[in-house]
C-alpha cells in the first residue's frame, strides 16, 4: 500500500480525532460542565438529541426519515431507534406522520419544541466552534469553512449508499 500524501494523512488523522471526540460526547459533557444542561437548558438524553438533529437535517434537505432510516443514520439497531423516537415523542420533540406516498410508512417530523431544542443545541455548538477559532485570522476561518464544507460534500457523495 502506498504512503498517502502528508496532507491526506494529516486530514485522515484529524477526522479520526474528531470522530473519537464525538463518540465521547465531548460537547454534551462540556455543556454540563458549563451549566448549559441544567435549569431551562436541561433536556433529553444525548441520543435523543442526536435523533432530533438527524430528523432536522433530513427535513432541511427536503425529505423525512422513518425509524428504520433513522437507525441507519444513527448507527443503531431498529429497536433502539424506535425507543429513541418514542422518548422524543414523549418529550414533545417529534411526532409521527403517515407517509402520503406509502401509508405503511411512518415519518418522523419535528415539533416546534423539537426545533427549539435544536436551536439551543446549534447555538451552543456554534459558540464552541467560535471559541475554538477565536485566535484564528479571518482569512483562515473563511478558508476552513469553505474547504471543510466542500470536503464534506465530496466525502458524503463518495460514501453515500
Secondary structure, DSSP 4 states (H G I P E B T S, - for coil): -PPPPHHHHHHHHHHHHHHHHHHTTHHHHHHHHTTTTSGGG--S-HHHHHHHHHHHHHHHTT--B-HHHHHHHHT--HHHHHHHHHHHHHTTSEEEEE-SS-TT-EEEEE-HHHHHHHHHHHHHHHHHHHHHTTTS-HHHHHHHHHHHHHHHHHHHHHH--
